[in-house]
């Protein structure tokens, strides 16, 4: 139709790729939070992973479960935030 390469990218390829980008972003966010907690077990001196480890060693199961709850809430919040950003960025995309 006579469009330049930039116009093809901007009007066809990028809008077509954005729904898959947000899907991948949601998957990545959930793994990133979990990965950060496990990385703190290995090499950090402070953080939620170290807190969970210290409380486990002190037999404070209630505090370990509270930290797990905080981790779960953080993951779910970030996951749902991607839906909100997706609705702002690509309002024409509707899930069927």
C-alpha positions in Angstrom: 0.0 0.0 0.0 3.1 2.2 -0.2 3.9 2.5 3.4 7.5 3.0 4.5 9.3 0.5 6.7 8.8 2.8 9.7 5.1 3.1 9.0 4.7 -0.7 8.6 6.4 -1.1 12.0 4.5 1.6 13.7 1.0 0.9 12.4 1.0 -2.9 11.8 3.8 -4.8 13.4 4.0 -3.1 16.8 0.3 -3.1 17.5 0.1 -6.7 16.5 2.9 -7.7 18.8 1.8 -5.8 21.9 -0.8 -8.3 23.2 1.9 -11.0 23.2 4.4 -8.7 24.8 2.0 -8.1 27.8 1.4 -11.8 28.1 5.1 -12.4 28.3 5.4 -9.5 30.8 2.8 -11.1 33.1 4.7 -14.4 33.1 8.0 -12.6 33.6 6.8 -10.6 36.6 5.6 -13.6 38.5 8.9 -15.4 38.0 10.9 -12.2 38.8 9.4 -11.8 42.3 9.9 -15.5 43.1 13.5 -15.4 41.7 14.3 -12.3 43.7 13.2 -14.0 47.0 15.3 -17.1 46.2 18.3 -14.9 45.2 18.2 -13.3 48.6 18.6 -16.7 50.2 21.9 -17.1 48.4 23.7 -13.8 48.4 22.0 -11.1 50.3 22.3 -9.7 53.8 18.8 -8.2 54.0 15.5 -8.7 52.4 12.4 -10.8 52.5 14.3 -14.1 51.7 16.7 -13.5 54.5 13.8 -12.6 56.8 12.0 -15.9 55.9 15.2 -17.9 56.5 15.9 -16.3 59.9 12.3 -16.8 61.1 12.3 -20.4 59.9 15.4 -21.1 61.9 13.7 -19.4 64.9 10.7 -21.7 64.5 8.5 -18.6 63.8 6.2 -20.3 61.3 3.6 -17.4 61.6 6.2 -14.9 60.4 7.3 -17.1 57.6 3.7 -17.5 56.4 3.3 -13.7 56.7 6.3 -13.2 54.4 4.9 -15.7 52.0 1.6 -13.8 52.0 3.4 -10.5 51.3 5.2 -12.2 48.4 2.0 -13.5 47.0 0.2 -10.2 47.3 3.1 -8.4 45.6 3.1 -10.9 42.8 -0.7 -10.7 42.3 -0.6 -6.9 42.5 2.1 -6.6 39.8 0.3 -9.2 37.7 -3.0 -7.3 37.8 -1.1 -4.0 37.2 0.0 -5.3 33.8 -3.7 -5.7 32.9 -4.3 -2.1 33.8 -1.3 -0.9 31.7 -2.4 -3.2 28.9 -5.8 -1.6 28.8 -4.2 1.9 28.7 -1.7 1.0 26.0 -3.8 -1.1 23.7 -7.5 -0.3 24.4 -8.6 -1.9 21.1 -7.5 -5.3 22.2 -10.3 -7.3 23.8 -10.0 -10.8 25.1 -12.6 -13.1 23.7 
